[in-house]
Amino acid sequence: MTLAPAFFIGDVSLDEYYVSDRWPGLADKGFVDLLGTYVGGSIANAASVHAGLGSPTEFVSLLNFSQISERLIAELETRGVSVRHMLRHVGIAESRNLIFLAEGEHVVLTVDLGFQPMELSQELIGELRQPGYLYTTLYRSRRLRHGALAQADLLQDLRAHGRRPVFDLDVGGLGAADLPYLRGAEVLILNQVGYATAFGDRPVEGLGRWMEENAVGAVIRTRAANGAEAFDGKKRYDVAGYAVPVEDVTGAGDTFGGALVHVLGQGGAMDAALELAVAASARAVTIRGPAGGIASHAELAAFRASFGRTV
């Protein structure tokens, strides 16, 4: 069986890594050491993980024509990610993140790229109007256009054609204004901060009525070192985390999302998807750089086996 490509629509950036003994406060000063530059960006990271596991992967973003943009595109191609639908425009700022590692955590400062619309070509919209997964964010969804079709209406059009959206809601959570975009989503992924913003202290198994009202297939709450839990309207799933030495947490959530979509796209069940996603994200934090989550099935199997956990 030939699998339909999953589309990842979102950011790709040049990540500049710095390390410091402490994170300074306002009006303070401090020294940092440059660790290096990497090709990152949350959705690009997820796409790279997805491709690394062997699934066909299409990535779409909006870039300028600079040398940095060429480097980003070339690196994604090296990782096996298709960029044939990449959107380009001369007026776009350089896509860069400044990432500071300090006191066992990370702080990410992102260059504001503005809110220029992402106009989808007839060829691209035609491919998106095919069954398969779409991994994206609310920020990018608001920028999507195809002629008069735009934003939430465009997403509803894609859903009607069998496209299954997975939203990375990260720390932002969701509000009432976001519901037209999220309605009918296959999966919503939130970390602990984003979940608290969206649902407070309600347990995931208490979201059934809200999910039914908004036709959401599943809600996932990631819990950092404590694994992840999910609810699909009928059953709650819970996967424990891994006790690992933390080198860099950047990209852990992206790794989770890419691995999750890989399993679901293969027709796997939610419990199997959560198991692989938690293992992949735990392994990712032991490696410095946003691409640390890229791994083969064999590498993830060896990681899980080292903790006595098997497929």
C-alpha positions, -999 to +999 in steps of 0.1 A: +000+000+000+013+034-010+010+059+019-003+094+012+023+121+021+016+140+053+019+178+049+037+199+075+029+236+071+048+259+094+082+274+103+117+265+094+146+286+108+182+289+114+187+282+151+216+300+168+225+283+201+241+300+230+249+288+265+251+307+298+255+298+335+224+318+343+196+337+326+199+374+333+170+396+344+160+430+331+187+457+332+212+429+339+243+418+319+258+384+313+281+364+290+271+337+266+291+313+244+280+305+208+275+268+205+267+267+168+239+271+142+214+245+132+185+241+109+154+241+131+119+255+135+092+236+153+072+223+123+103+216+102+117+196+132+085+175+133+086+170+095+122+159+098+114+133+125+085+121+104+107+116+073+134+100+094+110+073+104+104+065+067+071+083+061+065+104+029+067+140+041+059+173+024+069+206+040+056+241+032+067+274+046+072+310+033+108+321+028+128+348+011+156+342-014+186+346+009+216+323+014+201+314+048+168+303+031+188+282+006+206+265+035+173+257+052+158+242+020+190+222+012+191+207+048+155+196+047+161+179+014+191+161+029+168+148+057+144+133+031+117+161+034+101+172+002+102+210-003+088+211-038+059+233-027+080+258-007+066+294-010+091+322-017+088+360-015+113+388-015+098+408+014+101+381+040+125+386+069+153+361+077+139+331+095+160+328+127+157+318+163+181+327+191+182+298+217+198+303+251+205+273+273+208+283+309+200+267+343+188+235+328+162+252+306+160+270+273+148+304+262+138+309+226+137+344+209+122+343+174+125+370+147+091+383+139+084+374+103+051+394+101+018+381+090+021+379+052-004+356+037+007+322+024-010+319-011-013+282-020-010+273-056-036+253-076-012+223-076-007+225-038-043+229-029-051+200-052-027+177-033-039+190+001-074+180-011-065+144-007-068+121+023-039+123+047-026+142+077-018+179+080+004+190+109+004+227+115-002+256+140-029+282+145-005+309+135+001+294+101-035+284+096-045+320+098-022+329+070-034+303+044-050+315+013-062+301-021-080+329-039-111+338-020-108+307+001-089+315+033-082+307+070-108+286+088-129+282+056-098+268+038-092+243+066-129+231+065-125+227+027-095+204+032-113+184+060-142+178+036-117+163+012-103+139+038-073+159+051-069+152+088-054+182+108-031+177+137-025+210+156+006+217+176-008+241+202+023+241+224+023+267+252-004+289+237-033+267+243-066+278+227-094+303+231-129+308+217-116+327+187-096+296+177-125+271+176-134+277+139-098+266+130-098+236+154-133+223+147-130+188+132-093+184+140-080+149+143-057+156+172-048+186+194-014+185+211-008+207+241+020+208+266+013+213+303+013+251+300-009+252+270-033+227+284-037+247+316-043+278+295-070+260+275-087+237+301-074+247+335-072+217+358-098+196+341-086+160+335-083+149+298-111+124+303-134+153+313-132+169+279-156+145+262-185+169+258-162+197+246-146+174+220-180+162+208-192+198+204-162+207+184-158+173+165-122+169+178-109+134+176-083+134+204-066+157+228-031+150+240-013+166+270+024+161+270+040+161+304+078+166+298+097+139+317+065+124+329+054+112+294+020+120+279-017+113+282-045+114+256-083+111+254-102+101+222-137+107+236-140+071+248-107+060+263-079+077+282-043+066+273-013+072+296+023+066+287+051+070+313+082+090+306+119+081+307+145+092+332+172+105+310+201+131+313+188+163+297+212+180+273+187+202+253+149+202+255+146+222+222+126+202+197+113+176+221+076+186+215+083+187+178+098+152+179+067+140+198+044+154+171+064+140+141+066+105+156+029+105+165+018+114+130+041+088+116+023+060+136-012+074+129-004+078+092+006+041+091-028+032+105-015+027+140-036+030+171-033+059+196-016+039+223+011+028+199+015+063+186+019+077+221+044+050+230+067+058+201+062+096+205+072+096+242+102+075+235+113+096+206+110+129+225+128+114+256+157+104+234+157+138+217+164+157+249+197+138+254+211+153+222+220+190+216+204+207+186+169+209+171+175+179+149+183+156+178+149+139+175+156+124+141+160+087+145+153+054+127+130+027+141+160+007+150+175+035+170+143+041+189+139+003+195+174+002+210+166+033+232+134+017+245+151-017+250+178+000+272+149+009+296+134-025+294+105-012+272+097-029+240+073-024+211 
